[in-house]
Amino acid sequence: MLARTDLRGTDVTLSQLRRALPRGGTDINSVLPVVTPVVEAIAEHGASAALDYTERFDKVRPASVRVPAEVIAQARDALDPAITAALEESIRRARLVHADQRRATVTTDVVAGGSVTEKWIPVRRVGLYVPGGNAVYPSSVVMNVVPAQEAGVGSLVVASPAQADFGGWPHPTILAACALLGVDEVWAVGGAQGVALLAYGGTDTDGSELNPVDLITGPGNIYVTAAKRLVRGVVGIDSEAGPTEIAILADDSADPALIAADLISQAEHDVLAASVLVTDSEELAGAVDAEVARQAAATKHTERVGEALGGPQSGIVLVDDLEAGLRVVDAYAAEHLEIQTRDARDVAERVTSAGAIFVGAYSPVSLGDYCAGSNHVLPTSGSARYASGLSVQTFLRGVHLIDYDRAALAGVADQVVTLAQAEDLPAHGDAVTVRFGAGR
């Protein structure tokens, strides 16, 4: 049985509610002593140090950091046609959604002769991290590359762990996904050393330059996340992603078999994955427990699933009614939130904190993971209260162009001088008045 938190008949404050809800997470600080020397070594020694750590951690040393073009092409040509077709459909749908996220240049005429224009400039060069580990993630290639391309990023590099089973190169399905997206620069380096090499760059084994990036995006394990924390400031990062999460808000109209399947689907990612059901139906809770036990026993990764569902990060939260359930899911701010209730769309529209919201019985999280068109790189660990998922906007910088002529500046000069004096910064005012001195 999933652990239960019974909030019925209680009137808890927001702070009490946050403490009461199931929550896992990882302690990034605990691995910083291990990760810091890795990052420092790559900062000083570049690719040679990255390859040394790859040999140590991944038990293989690729011939070069950059994957040869022929290796990428071979991976694309050898890919199962069914997987190729599925990836192409995923790419097509993602492009449809992300193309609509493009920002327009806007000019505001503040006064006659004085305007402010906001233009959007793509990040120059981006490093997209694609993890290895428990699974193969070509979908993460799609989710990172498509919004970057739609934003107009001119230079993209994908970094993914070297694999001993594939000659020291990243998994062939990862390489094939890169080829389908037109990405021709792939580095066979993962973990903390991969993140550090993206940030600092280096020289490859053939003497060619491995140029550093300006922004790193993409999920990874705790060591990858720690490395992203350490290089933040040298480069930008999208987020410090934690283990995956699903929360489901359901009433007695929901199908317990579907809820159980969705809870298990996210639990198979990682033993730290969080699966939470919020419901006002004790009968549904019991039925979901029974379905979870039945389905988890039959799934491929049953041990991993069992550990995740049995951890403190997973469970069932019982509430008095749907209104209380909405307060709970907003406080929890799940990475993935499913709404399986009557009038699910209306309920979903009332949610204020979630990375992505999946509406009704036929919009499972798995759809969003692959082919909904939405992005699956989403805020975790409650950060959906203030952060967004990966989008075209992640790869754009808003820049203001301030364009005032002499008359427009003269019209506000007195106010600028007044505010400068109020802040005891008289030179700020002088920089305006000097433009209107004698002879000017």
N, C-alpha and C positions, 0 to 999 in steps of 0.2 A: 504493500500500500504506500501511496505517496503520503508524505507527512502532511498534517493538516494544521492550518491556522484558523481558528474560529473567531471571527470578529463580530458575530451576530450579538445584538443587544449591547454593543459598546459604542462609546462616543469618543473616539481617540483623536488626539490632535495630529496635525500633519507630521510633526517630528516623531511622535509615537508610532504613527502608521509606517513611516519609512523604516523605523527600527524593527517593527514587527514582521515585515514582509520577508519572504525567503530571498536571500541574496548571497551570491557567492563572490566571485572576483579573485583577483590575484594581487599579491603584494610585489609591485614592481621594484620597490626599494630593496627587497630581499636578494635580488639577483644583480643589482648594480655593482657590487664588488667583483663579480665574475665578468660582467659585460664591459665595465669601464676600461680594463687593460686591453681588451680586444679593440675597442673603438680607438683608443690612444695609439695602439700599434699600427692600425690602418692609416690613421691621420699622419703618422710619421713615415711609414714605410710603403704605404699604398698597396698595390696589387699583390706584391710578393707576400706580404703579411696575410692578406686575405686568402691567398691560395694555401698558405701554411695552415691557417685555421680551418679551411675547408678540408684539407687532408686529415686534420686532427679530429674534427667533429663529424664529417660526412664520410670518412674512410675512403676518399678518392681525391685525386688531384687532376683536374682537367688540364688538357694541353695548353689552354688559354682561357682567359676570363670571357672574352667575347666568343660566342658560339659561331662557328663558320657558317656562311650563307648556305653552303650545300647541305649542311646538317639540318638546318631549318627547312629547306626545300624538301629534303627526303622525308622528314617527319610529316609534312603536309601531304605529300604524295602517298604515303603509307597509311594515312588515317582511314579508319573504317568509314565508308561512305555514309552510313547512317549517322555517325557522330559528326561528320562534316556537315551534313544537312541540318542537324539539330543546332550546331554552333552557328551556322549561317542564319537560321531563323532567329536565334537568340540575338545575334548582332543586328539583324534587320529591325526587330522590335525595339531594341535598346536605342538604335539610332532615331527611330520615330519619336520616342519620348524625349530623348536628350536634345534633339534638334530644336524642340519647342522651348527649351530652357535658355536659349541664347538671349543675351541682354542687348538692348538697343542703346545707342548713344543718344543722350537727352541733353538738350540745351535749354537753360532757363534764363530768360531775359529779366534780370533782377530790376534794372532801371534802364532808361534810354542810354545806350552806350556802355552798359555794364552787364556782362553775362557770365554764367558759370555752366560749363559743359562737363558732363560726366561721361567719360569713355571707358571702355572695357578692354584691357590689354591682356592677352594670354601670357601665362608664365612661359619663360623662354625654353626651359628644358626640365623635363619631369622624369623621375624614376618611379616605376610602378613595380611594387613588390608582390610576387605571387608565391605563396607558401608551398612547402612540400608536406611531409609529416604523415598524418593518418589517412589522407586522401589526396587525390589529384584534382586541381582546381582550374581547369580551363575557363570556367565561368568567371573566375576572378580576373582573368585576362580581359574578358569582354567588359566586365563592369568597371574596370579601371581605364582601359584604353579608349572605349567609345566616348565617354564624356570629355576626356582630354582632347581627342581628335575634334569633337564637335565644338570645343572651345577655341580651337585653332592653335593648339600647342604645336610648335614646329619641330621639336626634338624630343623623342620618347625612347626610353630604354627600359626594358623589362628585366628584372633580376629574379632568378628562381634558383633554388638549391641544386647543386651538382648531385647527380645520382650515380652511384656505383654500378647499378644495373644497366645503365645506358651510356657507358663509356665516359662517364664524367660530365655529361651534358644534362640539362634539365629534362624532365619527363617529356617524351615525344609529343604527347597530347598538348602540353603547354606550348611547345615549339610550333606545333601545327596551328594552334589558335592564334599565335602571334602572326604566322604567315597569312592566315585568312584575314587578319585585320591590317595587313600591310606594315607590320612592325618588323624591321630588319635588324634591330640592335637588341640582342639578348645577352645577358651576362649569366654565366654558370656559377653563381655565388649566392648563398642564402644566409640565413641567420643574422646575428649581430654584425658579422663581418661584411655581409652583403649590404646592409643598411649603411654601415660606415663607408664602404667603398663608393656607394652612390653619393654620399655627402662630400667626400674628399677627393675622389678620383684617384688616378694613378697611371702607371705605364704597364701595358700588357706584356706578355712573354715575347711578343715579336717586336717590341719597341713602340707600338702604336699607342696613342693617347686614349685613356679612358676618362672622358670628360665628366666632371662632377655635375650634379643636377641642382636645381633651385628649389624643388619641392619633391617630397617622397609621399606616396600614397600606397595603401594596400595593407591588409591584415597580416598577422603573424603570431607566433607564440610569445610567451612572456619575455624571451631574450630579444626577439625582434622589437617588441614594444619598448623594452628598456633602452635599446640602442636608438630608437626613434626619439625617446625622451632626451638622450644625451646629445644628439646632433641637432635638436631643435634650436634654432637661432643661427646655426651655420646654414641650415636649410629650413624650409617650412615643412610641416607634416600635416597630414589630414586629421589624425586623432591618435590617441593611445587606446587601441581597440582591446577590449576584454573578451572573455569567452562568449559564445553566442547565447542568445536568450529568445525564448518565446513565451508570451503570456496569451492566454485565451480567456476572453470574457464571454460567458455562456449562460443561458437560462435553460429552463426545462424543455424547451423546444429543440435543443441541440441533440445531435446524434453522438452518443458516447464513443462509438467505434471511430468516427472521424476525429474527435478530439484526441483520443489515445494515439492514433496514427500520427497526428501532427506533433504531439508532445514528444513522441519517440523519434520523429524525423530530425528534430534539432538535437536531441540527446545523443544521437549517433556521431555528432561532430567531435565530441570531446568529453572526457569524464567530468570536466568543470562546466559543461553546458547547463543552462538553466531552463527548466520547463515548468511553467506555473499556470494553473487553472484558477480562475476567479469565478465563482458562481453563487447564486442564491438558492440553488437546488441541492439539498443533501442527497436526494435520490440520484441525481445526475452524477454527483461526486462518487457515490458508491459504484455506479455503473462504469464510470471511467476507470476507477481503480481495477475493476475486474477485467476490463478491456486492455488496460496497460499490461497487466500480468500476463494475459494470453498472448498479446501481440509481441511484447518484449521477449518472451521466451522463444518466439519463432524467428525473430529478426537476425540478420547475419552478425551484427556486432552486439550481441546480447550482453556480453560482460560490460562493455563500455557504456551501453545504454543503461544497464542496471545501476552502475556506479553513479552516473549522472542523475538519474531519477531518484536515487536514494540519498543524494547529497543534500546539504543544508540549503543549496541554491534552488532546489525544486520542491514543489508541493502543491497543495490545494488550499485556497483561501475561501472560506465560507463567509458570505455577507448577507445582510438582511434583505436587500433588494437591489435592483439594477442601478439606482442612484448611488448607493454605497459602492457598488462594483465599479462604477465610473470613477469615483474618488480614489479607489484602490489602484486602478490601472494608471491613472494620471500620476499618482504618487510613485508608482513603480517605474513608469517611463520605459517600457520594454523596447528592446531593439526591434522585435517583431511582435505585433499585437494582432490577434485574430478576434473578430467579433462574430460570434455564432449565437445570435439572439433573434427574436422576432424583430422585424423592422431594422435589420442589421445596418443598413446604410444610414438611417437616421441616427442610430446609436453611434456609429463610427464618426459621424460629423460632429458629435459632441466631445470627442476625445481631444485633449489638448497636448498630450505628451506621449509620443511614440516615434520610433524611427521610421516605421512604415506600418500602415494599417491595412489588414486584409479582411475584406468584407464578405461575410456569408460563407455558406458551406462549400462553395466552388471556387474560392480564392485562397487556397492553402499557401503557407509560407514557401513550400517547395516551388510553386509557380513563380513567386518573386525571386527565388534563388536562381532561376534559369531563364524563363521565357515570358514573364509578364510585360517586360519592357522597362520596368522600374529598376532601380539600382539596389544591389544587395549589400553594398558596403555602407553600414548603418551605425549610428551611435549606440554604445553599450553601457552597461553599469549605471544606468540612470541618467546618462549624459544627454539623452533625448529631451530632457527638460530644457536644455539650452543649446543643443547642437543639432545639426542636420546630417543627413546622409551624403554620400559622394554625389556630386552633380557637376554640370558644366561650370557652375559658379565657383566650385573648388579651384578651378584652374584659371580663373580670371581675376584681375586686379582692377578695381575701380579707381580711376584717376580723374581728378578735377582739373579742368583748364579754366583759369580765371582771366577774363579779358575785359578790362575797364579802360575807357579812353579818359582824356584829361577832364572833361566836364563831369563824367560819372564819378571819378575819384574826388573832384572838388566838392561834389554834392554831399559826400559823407566824410570829408576830411575832419570836420570839427568833432564828429562822434568818435572817430578813430583816435584822435588826440586825447579826448576826454577819457576813453577807456584805457589808453596807454598810461595816462597819469594816475588813474585809479589803481592800476596794477603796479605803480612805481617803476614803469619801464619807459621813461621819457624818450629814449632814443627811437622807440617804435613810432611815436608821434612825429619826431623829427624827420623820420624817413618819408613821411607823407608831406609835411610842410615844406621841406627842402625843394620839392618839385614845383612849388608855387612862389619861390623867392624872386627877388628882383632879377630881371633879365631872362626869366624862364617862361 
